[in-house]
């Protein structure tokens, strides 16, 4: 079951959170519900990915990318992700999803999603790689092109060593998937 009610709430409250600025954060508050848990009575691994979707959509919506993508027949697309779980999010526990655009290089943007418990501890961390596909031109756009089309001027910071390792791992795994 997807997180439709949570998405509707996020979209209804997006304007209140103001426009997303590169370098900023999206913060969404949640509580772990019975529909989120597995047999261990904690947030299941698939739900982390679905909630990270909401963080990304919040950023895209507030940055103006959703409207621009619809207008230009573009499609924001996930390339891959890497996740680590450090602490449980038990049933009924409150937590916050903190999402951000970290940097970009070429056609690839790196995002980060931190699941933060109500005591400030990080429960999970997800790094993502994504791009924006131009359906008409049949190519991925350079992220600099997307930023310019949004009417913004922002320079990416150099990727950290961890981000470079993530991008290399993603490229290798993608090549492996294409081979067979």
N, C-alpha and C positions, 0 to 999 in steps of 0.2 A: 504494500500500500504506500503510495507516494505521500508526500507531506503537503497536500493541497491546501488544507486549512491554514497551516503555518505560512504557506506562500501567499495566500490571500491577505493575511495579517501583515506580512512584510511589505507587500505592495501597497496596502492601504496606509501604512505608516511611513513610507519612504520619503515623502515630501517633508515630514516633520524632522527627519534626520539630516536634511539639507543635501546639497550636491556633494558627490564624491570627488575628492581632489586626490590626484596621484600622490602617493606618499602617506595618505590618510588611512583610516581604518573604517570598516563596517562592523558595527557591534549589534548583535541580535541576541536577545535573552530567551532562554527556553527552560523548560522543566522536562525531565525524563518521564515520559508517559508509559502506560502499560502497552501501547502499540509500538513502542520503541525497543522493548527489551527482548532478550533471548532467554534460554533456559537458565542462565546464570543470574537472571534478574538484573541485568545491567544493559546499557545502551549497546545494541548489536552493531557489528562492524559495518553493515550495509547502511544503517541509519546515519552513521557519521558522514558517509559520502553524500547522502541525500541532503543532509543539513548543510554541508559545505556548498552544495548547489545553490542553496538559498543565499548564502553569503556572497557567492559570485554574482548571482542574479541581482542582488541588492546593489552591488558595486556597478554592474552594467546598467541597471535602471537609473541610478542616481547620477552616473557619469554621462548619461545621454546615449549610451551605445545601443540600447534596445531600440529606441526610436530611429537612430541612424541606420542600424542594421535592417530594419523593416523597409525604410525608404530606399536603401541601396541594394536590397536583395543580398545582404551579407548574412553569414551564419557564424556566431561565436561557437567554437567547438573545443571540447576538451581533447588534449593529446594524451595525457596520462597523469598519474599521481603516485605518490609514495606516502604511506601513512605509518605512524608509530603511535602505539597506545601506552601511556605511562601510568595512568590511574583509571579506575572504574568510574563510570557515571551510573550510580545506582538508581533504581526506580524512585521517582518523585524528587530527585535531587535537582536543584537549580544549577544552571551553567550558562555561560555566555560563549557565543561563537564570535571570534575576532578574526575578520578576513581582511586581506590587503593584497594589493598588487605590489610585488617586491621590486621587480625590474623586468626588462625585456631585452631581447637580442634578436635582430632579424624579424622573423615571423612568429617568434615564440615569446610568450609572456609568462612570467613565473608568478604564481599566486601562493599565498600562505593562509592557512586556516588553523587557528588555535582554539581548542575547546578548553575553556577556563572554568574551573569549579568556583563555587560561591566563596571559597576561602582563598582564592587567588592562585591556586595550583593549576598547572597545565595538565589536563587529562589526556589529550591527544594533540598531535600536530600532523597536518597534511600539507604537503607541497604539491602544487599542480603545475602543469604546463598546458597552455592553450593557445589558440590562434583565432583569427577571424578570416573565414573563407568567403571570397567573392564568387558567388554562384555564376554570375554573368561572365566574368573573366576566367573562371575555372582555375583560380589560384588563391593561395593564402596571401593576405596582405601583410606588408611590413608594418610592424606595430607603430613605427614613426608615422606612417601614412594614416593610421587609424587615429592616433593622438591629434594629428593636424586636422583631420576631418571633423573631429570633435571640437575644434576651435581652441585647442589648448596648446601650450608650449611647455613641454616637459622633457627633460633628458633622463635616460635611464642611468642608474648608478651601475658600476661594474658588478657583475655577479660575484657573490662570495664563493669561496672554495667549495662549500657544501652545495651551493646552487649549481656550480659548474659540474660537480660530480653527479648531481641529480640529472642535469641535462644530458650528460654523456651516457648515463645509465639508461635514460629514456630513449636516446637515439639507438643504443645497442639492442634494447629489448624490442623496439619498433622494427629494426632490421630483422631480428630473429622471427618476429611474428609474420613479416612479409615473406620470409623464406619458406615458411611451411606451417 
